């Protein structure tokens, strides 16, 4: 808050010099302690005479008690754009007409004043593409970033699509949640305001929540859709807009294309779209969702409900500066588990993610360094870590030699697949359900271990396209057909341990892993001991997953085009080094050489790149692009037959050799 004490203005050459003396009152925070501070400031701003506005907005950046910069932007005034590019000039004028956020207006005006025309083209000539993952991008001014205006435009298009799709939209409504990132609450309120101005019932969480709460809320309140403002584990500069359909699963085609088209038709903000005063008429679902979600978890079969003695396992938990701590605590309580030890530096929500370069527990030792430190200090053997929106879960365990094993997503999936079937058979539910009606699912780039479990145990397994949007929607179809879905997972540490949430759920999964660890400890086993037992029964599945960063779409296109024309037009490779290829599946084009008609069984999508090579030595390798990050990913797996004893080191050595050749011959970084 500021109070103007004195001001004066004078013409100085080509500038008007404005000098203002202010008393500024502001809040500072050190850890959790807030302090009120008052300080005298003098701001002097030089404004070009040909830049005369009716009003000037001053954006002051203060860091560590020092004024770092001041940006000035005009209020309501016509801007004279002369960049030499007529289309760019039109886009600049359009942006300044539509945008009412002073910060992002200033960004565009500063770029214009500095003649940063190439950057303006990047920002304004291309817009974010709405896909099945919704939107995810860096925050900032421009149509290709997330900001107030692009959130408004996206919500207007989505709102129109829901109005066309659901006659009951006004009464059934939508549910909206947000995480702890910069601008998430602001974006959520803008989103809610648009629906409310259209007379649509809107459930807006009053506080930060994990992403699974929105998926759960859609089904609980029977909403037409759900929206979660989050960028998951992306860097702090990013945010996102994630969309759920009325079944509580993420949207799949053709919804994404239909929404995208209606966004294009509704680019100009509606008269009330910037007005968020109406948000106080929304319904707060927080208490009801919290109560009902954990009530369901508590009723599910878990070992801790009947355990004869207290848990012997010490567990450390990290929220990775996200929302998860409070909710994972409640999940542990619902499963009769003792409290975990918090990684104090990471359990309070902080959008700056100050202790990690990337707030992604998948990143391994670097991301879990403080967790390992906390575990050693408290003599704990297990680490659990959610990502910032708590829909993913990482697991690590101390080993006899003092090192820590960070389990891969595929290894956790193998363990939870075994545990899901084991606990199902212990439950009363299994007495009324024949195994022939029981299913497990995983994405096509994940380990095939669930297929091996299903084959031996006499249940069903299906793989889907990459992403929980496919597994969630397929689970919904199976449930509608009277089937029971026990478990689904993807290698990117995403796990769905029940179907009351049709998406990955790191909050529930944390309690399930804690419960499994408790059972194993009572049997004198570690998690890694049990993983070896899984390999013994179902065959060792050794998988390695990694990625290259690639920011150039033409480079990606060139890589995959080369693979499709390796030996001439439409001639794929026949070998990788000395390893002969048995079959190839290309889910970008719909080609599958293993099928009689050469058509892939899974749906194809020309908008993303994915080719899978199956080798005669039993190895499977998939190359694909990420839908949310500038990554070119590879997944390689080698599986042994059940009952055949193989060494993990031997399999790893073979896989590393395969990867080296694959990268050198196919990717050529």
C-alpha positions in Angstrom: 0.0 0.0 0.0 1.4 3.4 -0.9 0.6 7.0 0.1 1.7 9.8 -2.2 3.4 12.5 -0.2 4.6 14.9 -3.0 4.8 14.9 -6.7 6.1 17.2 -9.5 6.5 17.1 -13.2 8.7 19.0 -15.6 9.5 18.9 -19.3 13.2 18.0 -20.0 14.1 17.8 -23.6 12.2 15.0 -25.2 10.9 13.6 -21.9 8.5 14.5 -19.2 10.2 13.8 -15.9 7.8 12.8 -13.1 9.1 12.8 -9.5 7.0 11.3 -6.7 7.7 10.9 -3.0 5.9 7.9 -1.5 5.5 6.2 1.8 5.3 2.5 1.0 4.0 -0.1 3.4 4.6 -3.7 2.5 4.8 -7.2 3.9 8.0 -9.3 4.1 8.1 -13.0 4.9 11.0 -15.0 6.3 10.0 -18.6 6.3 6.5 -18.5 8.0 6.9 -15.2 9.8 5.3 -12.0 8.3 6.6 -8.5 9.1 5.1 -5.2 8.4 7.6 -2.6 6.9 7.3 1.1 6.1 9.8 2.9 4.0 10.2 6.2 2.2 10.7 6.1 -1.6 11.3 8.5 -4.4 10.4 7.4 -7.9 11.5 9.3 -10.8 10.2 8.3 -14.2 11.1 9.7 -17.7 8.2 9.4 -20.2 8.8 10.2 -23.9 6.6 13.2 -24.9 5.2 11.2 -27.9 4.1 8.5 -25.4 1.5 10.7 -23.8 -1.3 8.6 -22.2 -4.3 9.6 -20.2 -3.0 7.5 -17.3 0.3 5.8 -16.5 0.5 2.5 -14.6 3.7 2.0 -12.7 4.9 -1.5 -12.0 7.6 -1.5 -9.3 9.8 -4.5 -8.7 11.2 -4.6 -5.2 13.7 -7.4 -4.2 15.4 -7.7 -0.8 14.3 -4.1 0.2 15.7 -2.5 -3.0 13.9 -1.0 -5.9 15.1 -3.1 -8.9 13.0 -1.6 -11.8 10.0 0.4 -12.7 7.9 -0.2 -15.8 5.4 2.4 -17.1 2.5 1.6 -19.4 -0.3 3.8 -20.7 -4.0 3.4 -19.8 -6.8 3.9 -22.3 -5.1 5.3 -25.4 -4.6 4.3 -29.0 -1.2 3.0 -29.7 0.7 4.0 -32.8 2.3 0.7 -34.0 4.7 0.9 -36.8 6.8 -2.3 -36.8 6.9 -2.6 -40.6 4.8 -5.8 -40.4 1.1 -5.1 -40.9 0.0 -8.4 -39.4 2.1 -7.9 -36.3 0.8 -4.3 -35.9 -2.7 -5.7 -35.9 -1.9 -8.3 -33.3 -0.3 -5.7 -31.0 -3.3 -3.5 -31.3 -5.6 -6.4 -30.7 -3.7 -7.5 -27.6 -3.8 -4.0 -26.1 -7.5 -3.8 -26.9 -8.3 -7.1 -25.2 -5.8 -7.2 -22.3 -6.7 -5.4 -19.1 -3.8 -6.7 -17.0 -1.3 -3.9 -16.4 1.6 -6.2 -16.0 1.2 -8.1 -19.3 0.2 -4.9 -21.1 3.5 -3.4 -19.9 5.4 -6.4 -21.2 4.1 -6.0 -24.7 4.5 -2.2 -24.7 8.1 -2.5 -23.4 8.9 -4.9 -26.2 7.4 -2.5 -28.7 9.3 0.5 -27.3 12.5 -1.5 -27.4 11.8 -2.6 -31.0 11.9 -6.3 -30.0 9.9 -7.2 -33.1 11.1 -10.8 -33.4 10.1 -11.4 -29.8 6.7 -9.8 -30.4 6.1 -12.1 -33.3 6.9 -15.1 -31.1 4.5 -13.9 -28.4 1.6 -12.7 -30.6 1.6 -14.5 -34.0 1.3 -18.0 -32.6 -1.1 -19.0 -29.8 -1.1 -21.9 -27.3 -2.8 -25.0 -28.8 -5.5 -26.5 -26.6 -5.0 -30.3 -26.5 -6.1 -33.3 -24.5 -3.8 -32.1 -21.7 -5.5 -28.7 -21.8 -2.9 -26.0 -21.7 0.6 -25.8 -20.2 3.2 -23.1 -20.8 5.4 -20.4 -19.4 3.5 -17.5 -17.9 3.9 -14.1 -19.4 2.4 -11.7 -22.0 1.3 -13.0 -25.4 -1.0 -15.5 -27.0 1.7 -18.3 -26.8 1.9 -18.0 -23.0 -0.4 -18.4 -20.0 -1.8 -15.1 -18.7 -5.2 -13.6 -17.8 -6.2 -13.1 -21.4 -5.4 -16.6 -22.6 -7.1 -18.0 -19.6 -10.2 -15.9 -20.4 -10.2 -16.9 -24.0 -9.7 -20.6 -23.2 -12.5 -20.6 -20.7 -14.9 -18.8 -23.0 -14.3 -21.4 -25.7 -14.7 -24.3 -23.2 -17.8 -22.7 -21.7 -19.4 -22.5 -25.1 -18.6 -26.2 -25.8 -20.1 -27.3 -22.5 -23.2 -25.3 -23.3 -23.5 -27.1 -26.6 -22.8 -30.5 -25.1 -24.9 -30.4 -21.9 -28.4 -29.0 -21.7 -28.2 -29.4 -17.9 -25.0 -27.3 -17.6 -26.5 -24.5 -15.6 -27.7 -26.8 -12.8 -25.0 -29.5 -13.0 -22.2 -27.0 -13.3 -18.4 -27.2 -13.2 -15.8 -27.6 -10.4 -12.5 -25.6 -10.4 -9.4 -26.2 -8.3 -5.9 -24.6 -8.2 -2.4 -25.4 -6.8 0.1 -23.1 -5.1 1.9 -21.8 -8.2 2.2 -18.1 -9.0 -1.1 -16.9 -10.5 -3.0 -20.2 -10.0 -5.6 -18.6 -7.7 -6.0 -15.6 -10.0 -6.5 -17.9 -13.0 -9.0 -20.0 -11.1 -11.1 -16.9 -10.2 -11.1 -15.6 -13.7 -12.2 -19.1 -14.9 -15.0 -19.3 -12.3 -16.2 -15.7 -13.0 -16.9 -16.5 -16.7 -19.0 -19.6 -15.8 -20.9 -17.7 -13.1 -21.7 -14.8 -15.4 -23.2 -17.4 -17.8 -25.5 -18.5 -15.0 -23.7 -21.8 -14.5 -23.4 -23.4 -11.1 -19.7 -23.2 -10.2 -17.8 -25.0 -7.4 -14.6 -23.1 -6.7 -12.3 -24.5 -4.0 -11.4 -21.8 -1.4 -7.9 -23.1 -1.0 -5.2 -25.0 -2.7 -6.0 -28.7 -3.4 -4.3 -31.7 -5.1 -5.3 -32.4 -8.7 -7.1 -35.6 -7.7 -9.6 -33.6 -5.7 -11.0 -32.0 -8.9 -11.3 -35.4 -10.7 -13.0 -36.7 -7.6 -15.3 -33.7 -7.3 -16.6 -34.0 -10.9 -18.0 -37.4 -10.1 -19.1 -36.6 -6.6 -21.1 -33.5 -7.6 -22.1 -35.0 -11.0 -20.6 -31.9 -12.7 -20.4 -31.5 -16.5 -16.7 -30.7 -16.3 -13.7 -29.9 -14.0 -10.8 -27.6 -14.4 -7.5 -27.7 -12.5 -5.1 -24.8 -12.6 -1.7 -26.5 -12.3 1.5 -27.1 -14.2 2.2 -30.3 -12.2 6.0 -30.7 -11.9 7.1 -28.1 -14.5 9.5 -25.3 -13.6 8.2 -22.3 -11.5 7.8 -20.1 -14.6 5.0 -22.4 -15.9 1.4 -22.9 -15.3 -1.4 -25.0 -16.8 -5.1 -25.5 -17.4 -6.2 -29.1 -17.1 -9.7 -30.2 -18.1 -11.9 -33.1 -17.0 -15.1 -34.4 -18.7 -18.3 -35.3 -16.9 -17.0 -38.9 -16.2 -14.1 -37.5 -14.1 -11.5 -38.5 -16.6 -9.3 -36.1 -18.7 -10.7 -35.2 -22.1 -9.9 -37.2 -25.2 -10.5 -36.5 -28.9 -12.6 -35.0 -30.4 -13.3 -32.8 -27.4 -9.9 -31.1 -27.6 -10.4 -30.1 -31.3 -13.9 -28.9 -30.7 -12.8 -26.8 -27.7 -9.9 -25.4 -29.7 -12.2 -24.3 -32.5 -14.6 -22.5 -30.1 -11.7 -20.7 -28.4 -10.8 -19.3 -31.8 -14.5 -18.2 -32.2 -14.4 -16.4 -28.8 -11.2 -14.5 -28.7 -12.6 -11.2 -27.7 -13.3 -11.1 -23.9 -17.0 -11.0 -23.2 -18.3 -7.9 -21.5 -18.1 -9.3 -17.9 -15.1 -11.7 -18.4 -12.7 -9.5 -16.5 -15.1 -8.9 -13.6 -14.3 -11.4 -10.8 -16.6 -9.7 -8.2 -19.2 -12.4 -8.9 -16.8 -15.1 -7.7 -18.1 -14.7 -4.1 -21.3 -16.3 -5.3 -19.6 -19.6 -6.1 -20.0 -22.7 -4.0 -17.0 -23.8 -1.9 -16.7 -27.7 -2.2 -13.5 -27.9 0.0 -14.9 -29.4 3.2 -17.3 -31.8 1.5 -14.7 -33.1 -0.9 -12.1 -33.5 1.8 -14.5 -35.4 4.0 -15.9 -37.7 1.3 -12.6 -38.5 -0.4 -11.0 -39.7 2.8 -14.1 -41.4 4.0 -13.9 -43.6 0.8 -10.2 -44.3 1.3 -10.9 -45.4 4.9 -13.5 -47.9 3.8 -11.2 -49.6 1.2 -9.4 -52.7 2.3 -6.0 -52.0 3.8 -3.7 -54.2 5.9 -3.4 -51.6 8.7 -7.1 -51.9 9.6 -6.4 -55.5 11.0 -2.7 -55.4 11.7 -1.9 -56.9 15.1 0.9 -54.5 16.0 2.0 -50.9 15.3 3.9 -50.2 12.0 7.6 -50.9 12.2 8.4 -48.7 9.2 9.8 -45.2 9.5 8.7 -43.0 6.5 9.8 -39.6 5.4 7.6 -37.5 3.2 8.2 -34.5 0.8 5.6 -32.4 -0.8 8.3 -30.9 -3.2 7.1 -27.4 -2.2 3.6 -28.3 -3.4 0.1 -28.9 -1.9 0.4 -32.6 -0.9 1.5 -32.6 2.8 -1.8 -32.0 4.5 -3.7 -34.4 2.2 -1.1 -37.2 2.4 -1.2 -36.9 6.2 -5.0 -37.4 6.1 -4.5 -40.4 3.7 -2.1 -42.0 6.2 -4.6 -41.5 9.0 -7.3 -43.1 6.9 -5.1 -46.2 6.5 -4.3 -46.4 10.2 -0.6 -45.5 9.5 1.5 -43.5 11.9 2.5 -40.0 11.0 5.4 -39.6 8.6 8.5 -37.4 9.1 8.2 -34.3 7.0 10.9 -32.8 5.0 10.4 -29.4 6.7 12.2 -27.4 4.0 9.8 -28.8 1.3 6.4 -29.4 2.9 5.1 -25.8 3.0 3.7 -24.7 -0.4 6.2 -22.3 -2.1 5.8 -21.3 -5.8 9.5 -20.5 -6.0 10.5 -24.1 -5.4 13.6 -22.8 -3.6 15.4 -26.1 -2.8 15.2 -27.9 -6.1 16.1 -27.0 -9.7 13.1 -28.9 -11.0 10.2 -29.7 -8.6 9.9 -33.2 -10.0 10.6 -36.2 -7.8 11.3 -38.2 -11.0 14.6 -36.4 -11.3 16.2 -38.7 -8.7 18.9 -38.1 -6.2 19.0 -34.3 -6.7 15.3 -33.8 -6.1 15.4 -36.2 -3.1 18.6 -35.0 -1.5 16.8 -33.3 1.4 14.5 -36.3 1.8 17.5 -38.6 2.2 19.0 -36.2 4.7 15.8 -36.2 6.8 15.5 -40.0 6.6 19.1 -40.4 8.0 18.4 -37.9 10.8 15.3 -39.8 11.8 16.4 -43.4 11.1 13.8 -43.9 8.5 14.1 -46.5 5.7 11.5 -45.3 3.2 10.9 -42.0 1.4 7.7 -41.0 -0.3 7.5 -37.8 -2.4 4.6 -36.2 -4.2 5.1 -33.8 -7.1 3.7 -30.2 -6.5 0.1 -31.0 -7.4 0.2 -34.4 -5.6 -0.9 -36.6 -8.5 2.4 -38.5 -8.8 4.4 -40.4 -6.2 8.1 -41.3 -6.0 9.4 -44.1 -3.7 12.9 -44.7 -2.4 14.3 -47.2 0.2 17.6 -47.5 2.1 19.7 -50.5 1.2 21.9 -52.7 3.4 25.1 -51.0 2.0 23.9 -47.6 3.1 22.8 -46.4 -0.4 19.3 -45.5 -1.5 17.3 -47.2 -4.2 15.0 -44.9 -6.0 12.4 -47.1 -7.6 11.4 -46.4 -11.2 7.8 -45.8 -12.1 7.8 -49.3 -13.7 9.1 -50.9 -10.6 6.5 -49.2 -8.4 3.9 -50.2 -10.9 5.0 -53.8 -10.6 4.9 -53.7 -6.8 1.5 -52.0 -6.7 0.1 -54.3 -9.4 1.1 -57.3 -7.2 -0.3 -55.6 -4.1 -3.6 -54.6 -5.7 -4.3 -58.2 -6.7 -3.1 -59.6 -3.4 -5.3 -57.2 -1.3 -8.2 -57.8 -3.7 -8.1 -61.5 -3.0 -8.0 -60.7 0.8 -11.1 -58.5 0.6 -14.7 -59.5 0.8 -15.2 -57.8 -2.6 -13.4 -60.7 -4.4 -15.9 -63.2 -3.2 -18.6 -61.6 -5.4 -16.4 -60.9 -8.4 -15.0 -63.5 -10.8 -11.4 -63.0 -11.8 -12.5 -63.0 -15.5 -14.1 -59.7 -14.9 -11.1 -58.1 -13.2 -8.8 -55.7 -15.1 -5.5 -53.9 -14.9 -4.3 -51.2 -17.3 -1.0 -49.5 -18.2 0.1 -47.1 -20.9 1.8 -48.5 -24.0 5.2 -47.0 -23.1 5.1 -48.5 -19.6 6.4 -51.9 -18.5 4.4 -54.9 -19.6 4.6 -56.4 -16.1 0.9 -56.1 -15.5 0.3 -58.3 -18.6 2.5 -61.0 -17.0 0.7 -60.7 -13.7 -2.7 -60.9 -15.5 -1.6 -63.9 -17.5 -0.5 -65.9 -14.5 -3.3 -64.9 -12.1 -6.1 -65.3 -14.7 -7.3 -61.7 -14.8 -7.3 -59.2 -17.7 -4.8 -56.7 -18.9 -5.1 -53.9 -21.4 -2.7 -51.3 -22.6 -3.7 -47.9 -23.8 -2.2 -44.9 -25.5 0.2 -42.8 -23.4 -1.4 -40.7 -20.6 -4.0 -41.2 -17.9 -6.7 -39.6 -20.1 -6.8 -42.9 -22.0 -6.6 -45.2 -18.9 -9.2 -43.1 -17.1 -11.7 -43.2 -19.9 -11.1 -46.9 -20.6 -11.6 -47.6 -16.9 -14.9 -45.7 -17.1 -16.0 -47.9 -20.0 -15.1 -51.1 -18.3 -16.9 -50.1 -15.1 -20.0 -49.2 -17.2 -19.8 -52.8 -18.6 -19.8 -54.3 -15.1 -16.1 -54.9 -14.9 -13.7 -54.2 -12.0 -10.6 -52.2 -12.5 -8.0 -52.9 -9.8 -5.1 -50.7 -10.8 -3.6 -48.6 -13.6 -0.2 -47.0 -14.0 2.2 -45.1 -16.2 5.9 -45.2 -16.0 6.1 -41.5 -15.1 5.3 -42.4 -11.5 1.5 -42.0 -12.0 -0.7 -44.6 -10.2 -4.5 -45.1 -9.9 -5.0 -47.6 -7.1 -8.8 -47.5 -7.2 -11.6 -46.0 -9.4 -13.2 -43.4 -7.2 -10.6 -41.1 -8.9 -10.2 -41.8 -12.6 -6.8 -40.3 -12.8 -3.4 -40.7 -11.3 -3.6 -40.0 -7.5 -0.4 -39.5 -5.5 -2.3 -38.8 -2.3 -4.0 -42.2 -2.2 -1.0 -44.0 -3.7 1.2 -42.7 -0.8 -1.0 -44.4 1.8 -1.2 -47.6 -0.3 2.6 -47.8 -0.5 2.8 -47.1 3.2 0.3 -49.9 3.9 2.3 -52.3 1.6 5.6 -51.4 3.4 3.9 -52.1 6.8 2.8 -55.5 5.7 6.2 -56.4 4.2 8.0 -55.3 7.3 5.7 -57.5 9.4 6.8 -60.4 7.1 10.5 -59.4 7.6 10.8 -58.1 4.0 11.8 -54.8 2.5 10.2 -53.3 -0.6 13.2 -54.3 -2.7 12.9 -57.9 -1.4 9.3 -58.0 -2.6 10.3 -56.6 -6.0 12.7 -59.6 -6.4 9.8 -61.9 -5.5 7.6 -60.3 -8.1 10.4 -60.8 -10.8 10.7 -64.5 -9.7 7.0 -65.2 -10.1 6.2 -63.1 -13.2 9.5 -62.7 -15.0 12.1 -60.0 -14.6 11.1 -56.8 -16.5 14.1 -54.5 -16.8 13.3 -51.0 -18.2 15.2 -47.9 -18.8 13.5 -44.6 -19.5 15.1 -41.2 -20.3 14.9 -38.2 -22.6 16.6 -35.5 -24.6 15.5 -31.9 -24.5 14.6 -30.7 -28.0 13.1 -27.3 -28.5 13.0 -27.4 -32.3 9.9 -28.9 -33.9 11.7 -29.1 -37.3 14.4 -31.2 -35.7 11.9 -33.6 -34.2 10.1 -33.8 -37.5 13.4 -34.6 -39.3 14.3 -37.4 -36.8 10.9 -39.2 -37.2 10.7 -38.6 -41.0 14.2 -40.2 -41.3 13.0 -43.3 -39.4 10.0 -43.7 -41.6 12.1 -43.5 -44.7 15.3 -45.2 -43.4 15.7 -47.5 -46.4 13.8 -45.4 -49.0 10.2 -44.1 -49.1 8.1 -45.6 -46.3 10.8 -48.1 -45.5 11.4 -48.4 -41.8 14.7 -49.7 -40.3 15.2 -53.5 -40.3 17.8 -53.5 -37.5 19.5 -51.4 -34.9 23.2 -52.2 -35.0 23.4 -56.0 -34.9 20.0 -56.3 -33.3 17.3 -57.3 -35.8 13.8 -55.8 -35.6 10.8 -58.2 -35.4 8.0 -55.6 -35.8 7.3 -51.9 -35.9 4.3 -50.0 -34.7 3.9 -46.3 -35.6 1.0 -44.7 -33.7 1.5 -41.4 -35.6 0.6 -42.9 -38.9 -1.4 -46.0 -37.7 1.0 -48.5 -39.1 1.8 -51.9 -37.4 3.8 -54.5 -39.2 2.7 -57.2 -36.7 -0.9 -57.0 -37.8 -2.2 -58.8 -41.0 -3.6 -55.6 -42.4 -0.7 -53.5 -41.1 -3.1 -51.3 -39.1 -2.4 -50.5 -35.5 -5.0 -51.7 -32.9 -4.5 -48.6 -30.7 -5.8 -45.3 -32.0 -3.2 -43.2 -33.9 -2.7 -39.5 -33.6 -0.8 -37.4 -36.3 -0.3 -34.6 -33.8 2.3 -36.5 -31.8 5.2 -38.7 -32.6 5.5 -42.3 -31.4 7.2 -45.3 -32.9 7.8 -48.7 -31.1 10.4 -51.2 -32.2 10.1 -54.9 -31.1 13.4 -56.7 -31.5 14.0 -60.4 -32.0 16.0 -60.6 -28.7 12.8 -59.7 -26.8 13.6 -56.0 -26.3 11.0 -53.3 -26.9 12.0 -49.7 -27.6 9.7 -46.7 -28.0 10.6 -43.2 -29.1 8.0 -40.5 -28.6 7.5 -36.8 -28.0 6.0 -35.4 -24.8 2.7 -33.7 -24.9 3.5 -31.2 -22.2 7.3 -30.6 -22.3 10.0 -30.1 -24.9 11.3 -33.6 -24.5 12.1 -36.5 -26.9 11.6 -39.6 -24.7 12.8 -43.1 -25.1 11.6 -46.2 -23.3 13.4 -49.5 -23.5 12.4 -52.8 -21.8 13.8 -56.3 -21.7 11.6 -59.0 -20.2 12.4 -62.6 -19.1 10.0 -65.5 -19.0 8.3 -66.3 -15.7 10.4 -68.8 -13.6 13.6 -68.1 -15.6 16.3 -66.6 -13.3 18.1 -63.7 -14.8 20.4 -61.1 -13.4 19.3 -57.5 -13.3 22.9 -56.4 -14.0 23.0 -58.6 -17.1 19.7 -57.2 -18.4 20.8 -53.7 -17.7 24.1 -54.2 -19.6 22.2 -55.4 -22.6 19.7 -52.5 -22.4 22.5 -50.0 -22.1 24.1 -51.4 -25.2 20.7 -51.2 -27.0 20.2 -47.6 -26.0 23.7 -46.5 -27.0 23.1 -47.9 -30.5 19.6 -46.6 -30.7 20.6 -43.1 -29.8 23.6 -43.1 -32.1 21.8 -44.6 -35.1 18.2 -43.3 -34.7 18.4 -40.0 -32.8 21.8 -38.7 -33.6 21.9 -36.0 -31.0 
